[in-house]
């Protein structure tokens, strides 16, 4: 796990800045992402920088890495879990390697497959690749957005970085609040890609690659979940209706087991984030199966009983025989962290689990450097109650209007407010409020803090007039371009691209990287994701 930064000139540059000094300054802003070493490389056209957190090949794994003839240079943040298999295949084709790191396969894959190199990697990553012969830049983000990547075109340069704080360290960048992004934030509770909170600076969306050649910039999506005949691996597809539930359960078990196995590779201590839920417990169980030593598991508890699930984590740990560690979160400890959040969170995110995630990461870092978790399971396997709520909403809207408006809604709105986590009155009021909206707006109104019709109470008339009020247009367009047929799968697809990428994974990345902890998500193995999409909703 690392952080990257850099820029490429789109034309003739008249900059008087010291490239190495500027690059070093950008990398210094993300030293928490990579406290172990720094790598800098530049020529007259491009500057590439990174900070490294040593996980694999501790001795010779520093970056940048190069192709055999030195013409292709790569800097990467992340891990490539299938690098050993890919390296062996490349060696059979005559490629020579000088390190044992996973990053080094990228310039060789580029030499072998060009833009198709991403079809051959399984991992989490954001990387920059410079082809000195073609004067061509490629920057890419992994399939689900586990690793962040921001960019902007400013003063004749494309500038990029893993975090906004590094990007704005470049003297050409003058951050300015994007009011459109702010409006999206108050309804989504996060800033969805491709926007960032700053005008003119963007997030490269998950599963996208950006290239610069001859001063021209282009972006494309290189991978997507397919809900029809799902591709489990390159060249291998299956029909949705084939196989019994039992047969699919066996196949899923094999896929998840292998996904966990691949993510246990590290040259540093490793553990499991265990909440006690199905997803993290499954990851822990497979880790125990594959580990060569006793597995360490970690959980965090809460003083408020309705929020505390640590007892379930303890039960799972006892059942699996793990070496279990547990910390307790108090309201006082959480309050003490509020002033610190701005130091490691570049743009706003209203996720109530942000502070617990950070405290857990800080606690885990005392014992290990890498931790596996269960992120992605709810989106891929429709675990959120909101998915079923769409079915309920369809039935609710078939009730006579006088029953809904004259009886049910007044009763629900009169329910006393509870402070318990996900209390009945909270869920019922949010359900009623959004039930009449279209599916995209309804779904995100259930997730977010403020519905679009509340914006008139949050923003001035001037802000409302100069910004786009169709907050959920991007979601509708995304769904419209997918092959997801029913509303549940459409909302899963939306969540994979929006909520998972820009809330869940952003929260985990920033909280963990703030303490130099690498997190890995076996459920986000592309083989697992495609398999999940191959399962009919009826199953």
C-alpha positions as CSV (number, residue, x, y, z in Angstrom):
1,X,0.0,0.0,0.0
2,X,1.4,3.4,-1.0
3,X,0.4,6.7,-2.4
4,X,1.3,8.2,-5.8
5,X,1.5,11.7,-7.3
6,X,2.7,13.3,-10.5
7,X,2.0,15.3,-13.6
8,X,2.5,15.3,-17.3
9,X,2.9,18.4,-19.5
10,X,0.2,18.5,-22.2
11,X,2.2,20.9,-24.4
12,X,5.3,23.1,-24.1
13,X,5.9,23.9,-20.4
14,X,7.1,27.3,-19.2
15,X,7.0,26.4,-15.6
16,X,9.8,27.7,-13.4
17,X,9.1,25.2,-10.6
18,X,11.8,22.8,-9.5
19,X,10.2,19.5,-10.6
20,X,11.9,17.3,-8.0
21,X,11.2,19.7,-5.2
22,X,7.5,20.0,-6.1
23,X,7.2,16.3,-6.5
24,X,8.8,15.7,-3.2
25,X,6.4,18.2,-1.6
26,X,3.4,16.4,-3.0
27,X,4.7,13.1,-1.8
28,X,5.4,14.5,1.7
29,X,1.6,15.2,2.0
30,X,0.9,11.5,1.8
31,X,3.8,10.1,3.9
32,X,1.2,8.4,6.1
33,X,0.3,6.2,3.1
34,X,3.9,5.2,2.7
35,X,6.2,5.8,5.6
36,X,8.9,3.4,4.5
37,X,10.4,5.0,1.4
38,X,10.0,7.6,-1.4
39,X,10.4,7.2,-5.1
40,X,10.8,10.1,-7.6
41,X,11.4,10.0,-11.3
42,X,11.1,12.9,-13.9
43,X,12.2,14.1,-17.3
44,X,11.2,17.1,-19.3
45,X,7.7,15.8,-20.0
46,X,6.5,13.9,-16.9
47,X,7.1,13.6,-13.2
48,X,6.2,10.5,-11.2
49,X,6.3,10.2,-7.4
50,X,5.3,7.7,-4.7
51,X,5.5,6.9,-1.0
52,X,5.8,3.2,-0.1
53,X,4.4,1.1,2.7
54,X,6.5,-2.0,2.4
55,X,4.3,-5.2,2.3
56,X,5.8,-7.5,-0.3
57,X,9.5,-7.8,-1.2
58,X,10.7,-5.6,1.7
59,X,14.3,-5.4,0.4
60,X,14.1,-4.8,-3.3
61,X,10.5,-3.6,-3.8
62,X,11.1,0.1,-4.0
63,X,9.6,2.1,-6.9
64,X,9.7,3.1,-9.7
65,X,9.9,-0.2,-11.5
66,X,10.9,-0.5,-15.2
67,X,10.5,-2.7,-18.2
68,X,13.5,-4.7,-19.4
69,X,14.9,-1.9,-21.5
70,X,13.9,0.9,-19.1
71,X,11.4,2.5,-21.5
72,X,8.3,1.9,-19.4
73,X,8.2,3.3,-15.9
74,X,5.5,2.5,-13.3
75,X,4.5,3.8,-9.8
76,X,1.7,1.9,-8.0
77,X,-0.4,2.2,-4.9
78,X,-2.0,-1.1,-4.0
79,X,-1.4,-4.9,-4.3
80,X,-1.6,-7.3,-7.3
81,X,-2.7,-10.6,-5.7
82,X,-2.0,-12.8,-8.8
83,X,1.4,-11.4,-9.5
84,X,3.2,-14.7,-8.9
85,X,1.1,-16.5,-11.5
86,X,1.4,-13.6,-14.0
87,X,5.1,-13.3,-13.4
88,X,5.6,-17.0,-14.2
89,X,3.7,-16.6,-17.4
90,X,5.7,-13.6,-18.5
91,X,9.0,-15.3,-17.7
92,X,7.9,-18.1,-20.0
93,X,7.5,-15.5,-22.7
94,X,11.1,-14.3,-22.1
95,X,10.6,-11.4,-19.7
96,X,13.3,-10.8,-17.1
97,X,12.6,-9.4,-13.6
98,X,15.0,-7.7,-11.2
99,X,12.8,-7.6,-8.1
100,X,10.3,-9.9,-6.4
101,X,7.6,-7.2,-6.1
102,X,4.1,-7.4,-7.5
103,X,4.4,-3.9,-9.1
104,X,7.1,-5.0,-11.5
105,X,4.7,-7.1,-13.5
106,X,2.9,-4.0,-14.8
107,X,5.6,-2.6,-17.2
108,X,6.1,-6.1,-18.5
109,X,2.4,-6.6,-19.0
110,X,2.2,-3.3,-20.9
111,X,5.1,-4.5,-23.1
112,X,3.2,-7.7,-23.8
113,X,-0.4,-6.6,-24.0
114,X,-0.5,-2.8,-24.3
115,X,-3.7,-1.3,-23.1
116,X,-5.0,-4.9,-22.4
117,X,-2.7,-5.3,-19.4
118,X,-5.5,-4.7,-16.9
119,X,-7.3,-7.8,-18.1
120,X,-4.5,-9.8,-16.5
121,X,-4.4,-8.4,-13.0
122,X,-6.4,-9.2,-9.9
123,X,-5.9,-6.7,-7.2
124,X,-6.5,-3.2,-5.8
125,X,-4.5,-0.4,-7.3
126,X,-4.0,3.0,-8.6
127,X,-1.0,3.4,-10.8
128,X,0.8,5.7,-13.2
129,X,2.6,4.3,-16.3
130,X,4.9,6.3,-18.6
131,X,5.9,5.0,-22.0
132,X,9.0,7.0,-22.9
133,X,9.1,5.9,-26.5
134,X,5.5,6.8,-27.3
135,X,5.4,9.7,-24.8
136,X,2.3,8.2,-23.5
137,X,0.8,8.3,-20.0
138,X,-1.6,5.8,-18.5
139,X,-3.2,6.2,-15.0
140,X,-5.7,3.6,-13.8
141,X,-7.9,2.8,-10.8
142,X,-8.9,-0.7,-9.7
143,X,-12.2,-2.3,-10.6
144,X,-14.1,-1.3,-7.4
145,X,-12.2,1.8,-6.4
146,X,-10.4,0.4,-3.3
147,X,-7.6,2.8,-4.1
148,X,-8.3,6.5,-4.7
149,X,-7.0,8.6,-7.6
150,X,-7.7,12.3,-8.2
151,X,-6.6,14.4,-11.2
152,X,-7.1,17.8,-12.8
153,X,-6.0,19.7,-15.9
154,X,-4.4,22.9,-14.8
155,X,-1.9,25.3,-16.4
156,X,-1.2,23.0,-19.3
157,X,-0.6,19.9,-17.2
158,X,-2.5,16.8,-16.1
159,X,-1.8,16.5,-12.4
160,X,-2.8,13.5,-10.3
161,X,-2.4,12.1,-6.8
162,X,-3.8,9.5,-4.4
163,X,-5.3,12.2,-2.1
164,X,-6.4,15.8,-2.6
165,X,-3.9,17.1,-0.1
166,X,-1.1,15.9,-2.3
167,X,-2.6,17.3,-5.5
168,X,-3.2,20.7,-4.0
169,X,0.5,20.8,-2.9
170,X,1.4,21.4,-6.6
171,X,1.8,25.2,-6.9
172,X,-0.4,25.3,-10.0
173,X,-3.4,24.1,-8.1
174,X,-5.7,26.7,-6.5
175,X,-8.5,24.8,-4.8
176,X,-12.0,26.3,-5.1
177,X,-15.2,24.8,-3.6
178,X,-17.4,23.1,-6.2
179,X,-21.0,24.0,-5.3
180,X,-22.4,21.2,-7.5
181,X,-20.3,18.7,-5.6
182,X,-21.5,20.2,-2.3
183,X,-25.2,19.7,-3.3
184,X,-24.5,16.1,-4.2
185,X,-22.7,15.6,-0.9
186,X,-25.6,16.6,1.3
187,X,-27.9,14.1,-0.5
188,X,-25.4,11.2,-1.0
189,X,-23.4,11.8,2.3
190,X,-20.3,11.6,0.1
191,X,-19.0,13.3,-3.1
192,X,-19.7,10.8,-6.0
193,X,-17.1,10.3,-8.8
194,X,-16.2,11.8,-11.1
195,X,-16.7,15.0,-9.0
196,X,-14.5,16.0,-6.1
197,X,-15.2,18.7,-3.6
198,X,-12.9,21.1,-5.5
199,X,-13.9,22.6,-8.9
200,X,-11.8,21.3,-11.8
201,X,-10.4,18.4,-9.8
202,X,-11.9,15.0,-10.4
203,X,-11.9,11.4,-9.2
204,X,-11.0,8.8,-11.7
205,X,-14.0,6.5,-11.3
206,X,-13.5,2.8,-10.4
207,X,-12.6,0.5,-13.3
208,X,-11.5,3.4,-15.4
209,X,-8.2,4.2,-17.2
210,X,-7.1,7.6,-18.4
211,X,-4.5,8.0,-21.1
212,X,-2.6,11.0,-22.4
213,X,-1.0,10.9,-25.8
214,X,0.0,13.8,-28.1
215,X,-1.5,16.2,-25.5
216,X,-4.9,14.5,-25.9
217,X,-6.7,13.0,-22.8
218,X,-9.1,10.1,-23.0
219,X,-10.8,8.0,-20.4
220,X,-12.6,4.6,-20.7
221,X,-14.1,2.0,-18.6
222,X,-12.1,-1.2,-18.9
223,X,-14.2,-3.6,-16.8
224,X,-17.8,-3.9,-15.6
225,X,-20.1,-6.3,-13.7
226,X,-22.4,-8.1,-16.1
227,X,-25.8,-9.3,-14.8
228,X,-26.8,-11.3,-17.9
229,X,-24.4,-14.1,-19.0
230,X,-21.8,-13.4,-16.4
231,X,-18.1,-13.7,-17.1
232,X,-16.4,-15.5,-14.2
233,X,-12.9,-15.3,-15.8
234,X,-11.6,-14.1,-19.2
235,X,-13.2,-16.1,-21.9
236,X,-15.4,-18.0,-19.6
237,X,-19.1,-17.3,-19.2
238,X,-22.2,-18.9,-17.7
239,X,-25.9,-18.7,-18.0
240,X,-27.7,-17.2,-15.0
241,X,-30.2,-20.1,-14.8
242,X,-27.6,-22.9,-14.8
243,X,-27.0,-24.9,-11.6
244,X,-28.9,-25.6,-8.4
245,X,-28.6,-23.5,-5.3
246,X,-26.4,-26.2,-3.7
247,X,-24.1,-26.3,-6.7
248,X,-23.7,-22.5,-6.7
249,X,-23.0,-22.6,-3.0
250,X,-20.1,-25.0,-3.6
251,X,-18.7,-22.9,-6.4
252,X,-19.0,-19.7,-4.3
253,X,-17.2,-21.4,-1.5
254,X,-14.3,-22.3,-3.8
255,X,-14.1,-18.8,-5.3
256,X,-14.2,-17.1,-1.9
257,X,-11.7,-19.5,-0.4
258,X,-9.2,-18.8,-3.2
259,X,-9.9,-15.0,-3.0
260,X,-8.9,-15.1,0.7
261,X,-5.9,-17.3,0.0
262,X,-4.5,-14.8,-2.5
263,X,-5.0,-11.9,-0.1
264,X,-3.0,-13.6,2.7
265,X,0.3,-13.1,0.8
266,X,2.4,-10.6,2.7
267,X,5.9,-10.3,4.1
268,X,4.5,-8.5,7.2
269,X,2.1,-9.4,10.0
270,X,-1.5,-9.9,8.9
271,X,-4.9,-10.1,10.6
272,X,-8.7,-10.1,10.1
273,X,-11.2,-7.3,10.8
274,X,-14.0,-9.3,12.5
275,X,-17.4,-7.7,13.1
276,X,-19.2,-10.9,13.8
277,X,-21.4,-10.6,10.7
278,X,-21.7,-13.1,7.9
279,X,-19.2,-11.4,5.6
280,X,-16.2,-10.8,7.9
281,X,-16.9,-14.2,9.6
282,X,-16.7,-15.9,6.2
283,X,-13.4,-14.2,5.5
284,X,-12.0,-15.2,8.9
285,X,-13.1,-18.8,8.4
286,X,-11.3,-19.1,5.1
287,X,-8.2,-17.3,6.5
288,X,-8.0,-20.0,9.3
289,X,-8.2,-22.7,6.6
290,X,-5.3,-21.3,4.6
291,X,-3.1,-19.7,7.3
292,X,0.1,-21.4,8.3
293,X,-0.1,-19.9,11.8
294,X,-2.8,-18.9,14.3
295,X,-4.9,-16.1,12.8
296,X,-5.3,-12.8,14.6
297,X,-8.8,-11.2,14.6
298,X,-9.8,-7.7,15.7
299,X,-13.1,-6.1,16.6
300,X,-14.3,-2.9,18.2
301,X,-17.2,-2.6,20.7
302,X,-19.5,0.3,21.7
303,X,-20.8,1.4,25.1
304,X,-24.3,1.9,23.6
305,X,-25.9,-1.6,23.4
306,X,-27.9,-1.0,20.3
307,X,-24.6,-0.3,18.4
308,X,-22.5,-3.0,20.0
309,X,-22.1,-6.3,18.1
310,X,-18.7,-7.3,19.7
311,X,-20.2,-10.3,21.4
312,X,-20.9,-11.9,18.0
313,X,-17.2,-11.3,17.0
314,X,-16.1,-13.0,20.2
315,X,-18.4,-16.0,19.5
316,X,-16.9,-16.4,16.0
317,X,-13.4,-16.0,17.3
318,X,-14.0,-18.8,19.8
319,X,-15.6,-21.0,17.2
320,X,-12.7,-20.5,14.8
321,X,-10.0,-20.6,17.5
322,X,-8.4,-17.2,16.5
323,X,-6.2,-15.0,18.6
324,X,-8.8,-12.3,19.2
325,X,-8.2,-8.7,20.2
326,X,-11.0,-6.3,21.1
327,X,-11.2,-2.6,21.8
328,X,-14.1,-0.5,23.2
329,X,-15.3,2.8,21.8
330,X,-16.6,5.4,24.2
331,X,-18.4,8.6,23.4
332,X,-15.6,10.5,24.9
333,X,-13.0,8.9,22.8
334,X,-15.1,9.5,19.6
335,X,-15.5,13.2,20.6
336,X,-11.7,13.6,21.0
337,X,-11.2,12.5,17.4
338,X,-13.5,15.1,15.8
339,X,-10.8,17.7,15.6
340,X,-8.3,15.3,14.0
341,X,-10.6,14.1,11.1
342,X,-9.8,17.0,8.9
343,X,-6.1,16.1,8.9
344,X,-6.6,12.8,7.1
345,X,-10.0,13.3,5.3
346,X,-9.6,15.5,2.3
347,X,-13.3,16.0,1.5
348,X,-16.5,15.6,3.5
349,X,-18.1,12.2,4.1
350,X,-21.0,11.7,6.5
351,X,-20.6,8.1,7.5
352,X,-21.4,7.3,11.1
353,X,-18.8,4.5,11.2
354,X,-15.9,6.7,10.1
355,X,-14.6,7.3,13.6
356,X,-15.0,3.6,14.8
357,X,-13.3,2.5,11.6
358,X,-10.3,4.8,12.4
359,X,-10.2,3.7,16.0
360,X,-10.2,0.1,14.9
361,X,-7.5,0.7,12.4
362,X,-5.3,2.5,15.0
363,X,-5.9,-0.4,17.4
364,X,-5.1,-3.1,14.7
365,X,-2.0,-1.3,13.5
366,X,-0.4,-1.9,17.0
367,X,-0.4,-5.6,16.1
368,X,-0.3,-6.1,12.3
369,X,0.3,-4.1,9.1
370,X,-2.3,-5.8,6.8
371,X,-5.9,-6.6,7.6
372,X,-8.6,-8.4,5.6
373,X,-12.3,-7.4,5.9
374,X,-15.7,-8.2,4.6
375,X,-16.4,-5.1,2.6
376,X,-18.4,-5.6,-0.6
377,X,-20.5,-8.5,0.5
378,X,-23.7,-6.5,1.0
379,X,-23.6,-4.8,-2.4
380,X,-22.7,-8.0,-4.3
381,X,-25.2,-10.3,-2.5
382,X,-28.0,-7.8,-1.8
383,X,-27.5,-7.7,1.9
384,X,-28.9,-4.2,2.6
385,X,-32.5,-4.0,3.8
386,X,-33.1,-1.2,1.3
387,X,-33.1,-3.7,-1.6
388,X,-36.1,-5.6,-0.2
389,X,-37.7,-2.2,0.7
390,X,-38.1,-1.5,-3.0
391,X,-40.3,-4.5,-3.2
392,X,-42.3,-3.3,-0.2
393,X,-42.6,0.2,-1.7
394,X,-44.1,-1.2,-4.9
395,X,-46.8,-3.0,-2.8
396,X,-47.2,0.1,-0.6
397,X,-47.9,2.3,-3.6
398,X,-50.7,0.0,-4.7
399,X,-52.6,0.8,-1.6
400,X,-55.4,3.3,-2.0
401,X,-54.2,6.9,-1.6
402,X,-56.6,7.6,1.3
403,X,-55.2,4.6,3.2
404,X,-51.6,5.8,2.7
405,X,-52.1,9.6,3.2
406,X,-55.0,9.5,5.6
407,X,-54.0,6.6,7.9
408,X,-50.5,5.1,7.6
409,X,-48.4,8.2,7.0
410,X,-49.9,10.3,9.9
411,X,-49.4,7.4,12.3
412,X,-45.8,6.9,11.1
413,X,-44.9,10.6,11.3
414,X,-46.3,10.8,14.8
415,X,-44.0,8.0,16.1
416,X,-41.8,9.2,18.9
417,X,-38.1,9.6,18.0
418,X,-35.7,7.0,19.3
419,X,-31.9,7.4,19.6
420,X,-31.3,3.7,19.2
421,X,-29.4,2.5,16.1
422,X,-31.7,1.9,13.1
423,X,-34.8,2.2,15.3
424,X,-38.3,1.3,13.9
425,X,-39.4,5.0,13.8
426,X,-36.3,6.0,11.9
427,X,-36.8,3.3,9.2
428,X,-40.5,3.8,8.9
429,X,-40.3,7.6,8.5
430,X,-37.5,7.4,5.9
431,X,-39.5,4.7,4.0
432,X,-42.6,6.9,3.9
433,X,-40.7,10.0,2.9
434,X,-39.1,8.4,-0.2
435,X,-41.7,5.9,-1.2
436,X,-43.2,8.0,-4.0
437,X,-39.9,8.8,-5.6
438,X,-38.4,7.0,-8.6
439,X,-36.2,4.0,-7.8
440,X,-32.9,5.9,-8.0
441,X,-34.0,8.9,-5.9
442,X,-35.9,6.6,-3.4
443,X,-32.9,4.4,-2.9
444,X,-30.4,7.2,-2.2
445,X,-32.9,9.1,-0.1
446,X,-33.1,6.0,2.2
447,X,-29.3,6.1,2.3
448,X,-28.6,9.8,2.5
449,X,-29.2,12.5,5.1
450,X,-31.1,15.1,3.0
451,X,-33.6,14.5,0.1
452,X,-33.4,16.9,-2.9
453,X,-36.6,18.7,-1.8
454,X,-34.8,19.7,1.4
455,X,-32.1,21.6,-0.6
456,X,-34.2,24.8,-0.6
457,X,-33.8,24.9,3.2
458,X,-30.0,24.3,3.0
459,X,-28.8,26.5,0.2
460,X,-29.3,30.1,-0.9
461,X,-31.4,31.0,-4.0
462,X,-28.2,32.0,-5.8
463,X,-26.6,28.6,-5.1
464,X,-29.7,26.7,-6.2
465,X,-29.9,28.8,-9.4
466,X,-26.3,28.2,-10.5
467,X,-26.2,24.5,-9.7
468,X,-27.8,21.3,-11.0
469,X,-30.8,20.2,-9.1
470,X,-31.1,16.8,-10.7
471,X,-28.9,15.2,-8.1
472,X,-29.6,11.6,-9.2
473,X,-29.2,12.0,-12.9
474,X,-25.8,10.3,-12.9
475,X,-27.3,7.2,-11.1
476,X,-30.1,7.0,-13.7
477,X,-27.7,7.2,-16.6
478,X,-25.4,4.6,-15.0
479,X,-28.3,2.2,-14.5
480,X,-29.6,2.9,-18.0
481,X,-26.3,1.7,-19.4
482,X,-26.2,-1.6,-17.5
483,X,-27.8,-4.9,-18.3
484,X,-29.3,-5.1,-14.8
485,X,-33.0,-5.9,-15.3
486,X,-34.9,-5.7,-12.0
487,X,-34.9,-2.9,-9.5
488,X,-32.9,-4.9,-6.9
489,X,-30.0,-5.6,-9.3
490,X,-30.2,-2.0,-10.6
491,X,-29.7,-0.7,-7.1
492,X,-26.9,-3.2,-6.4
493,X,-25.2,-1.9,-9.5
494,X,-25.7,1.7,-8.4
495,X,-24.3,0.9,-5.0
496,X,-21.2,-0.9,-6.4
497,X,-20.4,2.2,-8.4
498,X,-21.5,4.9,-5.9
499,X,-21.9,3.9,-2.3
500,X,-19.3,1.2,-2.2
501,X,-16.6,3.0,-4.2
502,X,-17.0,6.5,-2.8
503,X,-18.3,5.9,0.7
504,X,-17.4,2.5,2.1
505,X,-14.0,2.0,0.4
506,X,-13.1,5.7,0.7
507,X,-13.8,5.6,4.5
508,X,-11.8,2.4,5.0
509,X,-8.9,3.7,2.8
510,X,-8.6,7.0,4.6
511,X,-9.0,5.7,8.1
512,X,-6.6,2.8,7.6
513,X,-4.0,4.8,5.6
514,X,-4.0,7.5,8.3
515,X,-2.2,4.9,10.5
516,X,-0.4,3.2,7.7
517,X,-2.5,0.0,7.8
518,X,-3.3,-1.9,4.5
519,X,-6.8,-3.3,4.2
520,X,-7.9,-6.0,1.7
521,X,-11.4,-7.1,0.6
522,X,-11.7,-10.7,-0.7
523,X,-15.3,-10.2,-1.7
524,X,-14.1,-7.7,-4.3
525,X,-12.2,-10.3,-6.2
526,X,-13.6,-9.8,-9.7
527,X,-14.3,-13.5,-10.0
528,X,-16.5,-13.4,-6.9
529,X,-18.3,-10.3,-8.1
530,X,-19.1,-11.8,-11.5
531,X,-20.3,-15.0,-9.9
532,X,-22.5,-13.0,-7.6
533,X,-24.0,-11.3,-10.6
534,X,-24.7,-14.7,-12.2
535,X,-27.0,-15.7,-9.3
536,X,-30.7,-15.0,-10.0
537,X,-32.4,-12.8,-7.5
538,X,-34.9,-15.6,-6.9
539,X,-32.0,-17.6,-5.3
